[in-house]
Amino acid sequence: MAEPTAPASDRDAGLAAFTQARDRYQDAYRVVPDEALRYVPHGEDYTLGGLVVHVTDVIEHYARTLEQMIAAGFGQVRVVDPEEGRAEREALIREGYGGAERARVFAEMGTAHDALAAKVRALSAADYTRKAPVLYGADATEPYPTSAADILGWLTDHYREHTTQAAELLETWKSSRM
């Protein structure tokens, strides 16, 4: 059964749903053995461990988006992710990492989550739902109306999507070892 989504205008409920989704995502990894963190089944792009790096990257992307929206007074902004460190992050996503890196990778996700939540918490109720025209990427020509409420909802759904995917990948990994 899907978790209810908080009303888009309720910042506190949105933050609570965001944190609950993160907690469930982390819980899904408590049963993942270290040796499964590098597992990637045929047809998948991300390793089981790499999904955590991907989730962190998406949170950081939307944190930059929100920062730019606020700095521009909710005027039009263009969000282009930095190239610095991208190759290393993509390698972690594709290749996974060993158990010794697990705590660091999850700590990075927690830091990104908490930083975004703090930015959202600092917004007024009006600014939480205020839309800004955002151009996503260097080549975008049409802005996409985006609010902090939208970002929080997207990231909550993203956690939920990858919670399910992580459980499925773990089951596939277990089956491949039989």
Secondary structure, 3 states (H helix, E strand, C coil): CCCCCCCCCCHHHHHHHHHHHHHHHHHHHCCCCHHHCCCCCCCCCCCCCHHHHHHHHHHHHHHHHHHHHHHCCCCCEEECCCCCCHHHHHHHHHHCCCHHHHHHHHHHHHHHHHHHHHHHHCCCHHHHHCCEEEEECCCCCCCEEECHHHHHHHHHHHHHHHHHHHHHHHHHHHHHCC
